[in-house]
Amino acid sequence: MAHRRPAKDQPQSFQWTTENQDWCEAQIKKYPDGRQASCIIPFLWRGQKQEGWVSIPMMEAIARQLDMPYIRVYEVATFYTMFNLAPVGEYFVQLCGTTPCMLRGAQDLREVCKSEIGPEMQISEDGKLSWLEVECLGACCNAPMAQISTKDGDHYYEDLTPENFKQLLSDLRAGKDVKTGTQNPKRHTSDPEGENTTLTDPSLYDGSAAKPLDQIPNSQPAPAE
């Protein structure tokens, strides 16, 4: 994996919000003296949720807060690709390009990102969107998919097509409410399309098919107390 470098343009300083400062102090108390460095990943993640990305001043502030060398914080932030080392759009689109998604049309979704947002890791002119192709996000049965992150949370959008993906980006840009999860109206969560075709016998669930223990082959009675 190529070394990831922080952005050239950096803010002058970083400061936690009052809420996040209180949260950090509570996390530090969970660890014995000398083990505060264990907070490094949660602190970087919290900082990214506050600012949208991880800046050098943020890494320096966290290093002082956890009484650890700055280079150790830098090593963690640059190793894990979940940390953004440059500013991202209000809606940060992480498009899965791993094999299941690629076979189901992720390449076409890349072209939508290019046409609707612009080059990878460049923020659109209105500041609303940026995108990056990433590795497997774990929704292979609903491929192709993308995770779209904001300061308020991270959500999956699955069963994407060029048409519904383009509409999704347009709605996000316009500030409209959008449906998370599968975008296929014929699918419920990760179920196959259509109605259930297996395990539909009501006796499987109402107890009528249950047999006494002594009638079940190879069963053993509970030991006497």
Secondary structure, DSSP 8 states (H G I E B T S, - for coil): -------SS--S-----HHHHHHHHHHHTTS-TT-GGGGHHHHHHHHHHHHSS--HHHHHHHHHHTT--HHHHHHHHHH-TTS-SS---SEEEEEE-SHHHHHTTHHHHHHHHHHHT-STT---TTSSEEEEEES--S-GGG-S-EEEEETTEEEEEES--HHHHHHHHHHHHTT-----EE--TT--TTS-SSS--SS--THHHHSTT---GGGSTT-------
